[in-house]
Amino acid sequence: MIMVLGLGIACGPLVELEADPNAPPRFMPPCNPAQDSGRGDQRCCSDDPSTLSGELPAYQGLEIPGSAPSFSERNNDLSRFGRRLEAHPRGGEGLLAAGVEDCPIPCNPTWPDDAIDSVCGLERECCQTVELDPKDCVIDTDTGRYRPVTGEDIGELTFWRSHDHVTHQDPDGNACLQLAQGNVSNPEFTGCVRHLTVANQRGFCTELGADQQCPQDQPGYVDPCEQLNGG
């Protein structure tokens, strides 16, 4: 339990089972790797690139400087959010670690461009995979406006319980506690909790067609937090 701390798209490595290569990328219903990782012909690949330190995820074999991801790659099954994909080779464009071979590379759409380039490569974008829900939004105490909640808000604007939000990673902090060997005093627990996210910070490295845009970048799209701010 958390303690109060006080795309149918042509997507590079991402191939949706119902994909239409001519359709614009769109948000899709998530699967839950923690409940059904789906080894074999299909697998539920986590879309969460977060790390305990806040550095970029140092995915195995991809030469990305950073630290180990908390909820993807070897920790894929700790994640509550991902996409169910066909498991087949994708020309080295996906993850390389055992158990998640060829899963698409998780990324954070809110990273600066140079970070996205470092993780995804120059030819791909970072597309958000799941849409935010209005319950994922909190009022920022500095601006007075709604914004997506983060782990940094735990103990002030949220308790991160299961019913508090909709797309929040690791509600109640059980996976973070597991990463900290069951010790809430372990700095790894605090690092994990502080870097928990909702859907706006989770996505996949995606190869887009010439006229395509990520769902969150399409003309006219307003995310639920901005809708609460009046659009």
Secondary structure, DSSP 8 states (H G I E B T S, - for coil): ----------BTTB--TT--TTS-------B-TTT----SSEEEEE----BSSSS-B--TTTT--SB-BSSSGGGGGG-S-EEEEE----TT-S--STTSTT---EE-TTS-HHHHHHHH-TT-EEEE-S---GGGEEE-TTT-SEEE--GGGBTTTB---TTT-SS-SSGGGHHHHHHTTT-TTSHHHHHHHHT---GGG-EEEE---TT---GGGSTT---HHHHHTT-
